[in-house]
Amino acid sequence: MAREAAPVPHKVMRQDDNGQVFEVARCASEEEAEAMVARFTARGHKQFYWAEPVAGS
């Protein structure tokens, strides 16, 4: 029986119109973070959102 790997915490990042980068949220998994990115992106803001792993996790 194969054991599933534990979810890796991810953070949601945003780059604003001036090129500044901010952490918006931390999520328990990549799937949760990507869902949040999709919700923010669907709002049609000019900002760019993405998910990335939390360092050291």
C-alpha positions in Angstrom: 0.0 0.0 0.0 1.5 3.3 -1.1 1.5 6.2 1.3 0.5 9.6 0.0 2.9 12.4 0.6 1.8 15.0 3.0 0.5 18.2 1.4 3.2 20.9 1.0 2.1 24.4 2.4 2.0 27.1 -0.3 1.7 30.8 -0.2 -0.3 33.0 -2.5 1.7 35.9 -3.9 0.7 39.1 -5.7 2.6 41.5 -7.9 1.0 45.0 -8.1 1.0 47.5 -10.9 4.3 49.0 -9.6 6.1 45.6 -9.6 6.0 45.2 -5.8 5.5 41.6 -4.6 3.5 40.7 -1.5 2.4 37.6 0.2 -1.4 37.5 0.3 -2.1 34.3 2.1 -0.7 30.9 3.3 -2.5 27.7 2.5 -2.2 24.1 3.7 -1.7 22.7 0.2 -0.9 23.6 -3.4 -4.5 22.8 -4.4 -5.9 25.3 -1.8 -3.5 28.0 -2.9 -4.2 27.5 -6.6 -7.9 27.7 -5.9 -7.4 31.1 -4.2 -5.2 32.3 -7.1 -8.1 31.4 -9.5 -10.6 33.3 -7.4 -8.4 36.4 -7.3 -7.6 36.2 -11.0 -11.3 35.8 -11.9 -12.0 39.2 -10.3 -10.2 40.9 -13.3 -7.7 43.0 -11.3 -4.5 44.1 -13.0 -2.4 42.4 -10.3 -0.7 39.1 -11.1 -1.3 36.3 -8.6 0.6 32.9 -8.2 1.2 30.2 -5.7 4.6 28.9 -4.5 5.8 26.5 -1.9 6.6 27.9 1.6 10.3 27.8 2.0 11.6 25.1 4.4 8.4 23.0 4.3 
